[in-house]
Amino acid sequence: QVQLVESGGGLVQPGGSLLLSCAASGFSFRHYTIRWYRRAPGKEREQVARISPNGVPSWYKDSVNGRFTISRDNDKEMAYLQMNSLKAEDTAVYYCSTYLPVDGEFWGQGTQVTVSS
């Protein structure tokens, strides 16, 4: 079955960096767009970035553009979100997702990112 497993979250000081990973299995990873979302406490889930099947990043949320970099390794069936210059407002649970035309949207369990001094 389709599985997405995020890792790499943690506590980091403002200005610091984290690399989130998303391990995918159960579908033809190299053929589908991957998205990173986040949900901050008390807020709606929001899309942060997405990357096309061929590895070209196709969109970033304005507030992270220039600080976050999405990437993927189709051979390893992994997606990544490199987060630099982190701010308190980046604190959230981060999720990776993919949409399969027949089966719908799939999500991982999320990984907590806390930016605090």
C-alpha positions as CSV (number, residue, x, y, z in Angstrom):
1,Q,0.0,0.0,0.0
2,V,1.0,3.6,-0.4
3,Q,3.2,4.9,2.4
4,L,4.8,8.2,3.0
5,V,7.1,8.5,6.1
6,E,8.5,11.9,7.1
7,S,11.5,12.3,9.3
8,G,14.1,15.0,10.2
9,G,12.0,17.3,12.3
10,G,13.1,18.7,15.7
11,L,13.8,21.7,17.8
12,V,16.0,24.4,16.2
13,Q,16.9,27.9,17.0
14,P,15.8,30.8,14.8
15,G,18.2,31.1,11.9
16,G,19.0,27.4,12.0
17,S,18.4,24.7,9.4
18,L,16.7,21.4,9.1
19,L,16.5,18.8,6.4
20,L,13.2,16.9,6.2
21,S,12.9,13.6,4.4
22,C,10.0,11.8,3.0
23,A,10.4,8.0,2.2
24,A,7.8,6.8,-0.3
25,S,6.7,3.3,-1.1
26,G,3.8,1.4,-2.7
27,F,3.4,3.5,-5.8
28,S,5.4,4.6,-8.8
29,F,7.1,7.4,-7.1
30,R,9.0,8.8,-10.1
31,H,5.7,9.5,-12.0
32,Y,4.0,11.8,-9.4
33,T,4.2,15.3,-8.0
34,I,5.2,15.5,-4.3
35,R,4.0,18.2,-2.1
36,W,5.1,19.4,1.4
37,Y,2.5,20.9,3.6
38,R,2.5,22.2,7.2
39,R,0.0,22.8,9.9
40,A,0.8,25.3,12.6
41,P,-1.0,25.2,15.9
42,G,-4.5,26.7,15.5
43,K,-4.1,27.2,11.8
44,E,-5.2,25.5,8.6
45,R,-2.9,23.2,6.7
46,E,-1.0,25.0,4.0
47,Q,1.1,23.9,1.1
48,V,4.7,24.9,1.4
49,A,6.3,23.5,-1.8
50,R,5.8,21.0,-4.6
51,I,8.1,19.3,-7.0
52,S,7.2,17.8,-10.4
53,P,8.0,14.1,-11.3
54,N,11.2,15.1,-13.2
55,G,12.6,16.9,-10.2
56,V,11.9,20.5,-11.2
57,P,10.6,22.4,-8.2
58,S,7.4,24.0,-9.4
59,W,6.1,26.1,-6.6
60,Y,7.0,27.6,-3.2
61,K,4.8,29.4,-0.8
62,D,5.9,33.1,-0.8
63,S,7.0,33.1,2.8
64,V,9.5,30.3,2.3
65,N,10.7,31.1,-1.2
66,G,14.5,31.6,-1.0
67,R,14.8,29.8,2.4
68,F,13.4,26.3,1.6
69,T,14.4,24.0,-1.2
70,I,12.4,21.0,-2.3
71,S,14.1,18.1,-4.0
72,R,13.7,14.4,-4.8
73,D,15.7,11.3,-5.6
74,N,13.5,9.1,-7.8
75,D,15.9,6.2,-7.6
76,K,15.7,6.2,-3.8
77,E,12.0,7.1,-3.8
78,M,12.8,10.0,-1.4
79,A,11.7,13.6,-1.3
80,Y,13.4,16.3,0.8
81,L,12.7,19.7,2.1
82,Q,15.8,21.7,3.1
83,M,14.8,24.5,5.4
84,N,17.2,27.3,6.1
85,S,17.0,30.6,8.0
86,L,14.1,29.2,10.0
87,K,11.8,31.5,11.8
88,A,9.4,31.0,14.7
89,E,6.5,31.2,12.3
90,D,7.8,28.1,10.5
91,T,6.9,26.0,13.6
92,A,4.4,23.4,12.5
93,V,3.9,19.7,11.7
94,Y,5.2,19.1,8.2
95,Y,3.7,16.5,5.9
96,C,4.6,15.2,2.5
97,S,1.8,14.1,0.2
98,T,1.1,12.8,-3.2
99,Y,-2.1,12.6,-5.3
100,L,-2.8,9.4,-7.3
101,P,-5.5,9.9,-10.0
102,V,-7.5,6.8,-9.1
103,D,-6.8,6.5,-5.3
104,G,-6.7,10.1,-4.3
105,E,-4.5,12.0,-1.9
106,F,-2.1,10.3,0.5
107,W,-0.3,11.8,3.5
108,G,2.5,10.8,5.8
109,Q,2.1,11.0,9.6
110,G,4.0,14.3,9.8
111,T,7.1,15.4,11.6
112,Q,7.2,18.2,14.1
113,V,9.4,21.3,13.5
114,T,9.8,23.7,16.4
115,V,11.7,26.9,15.9
116,S,12.5,28.5,19.3
117,S,15.3,30.0,21.2
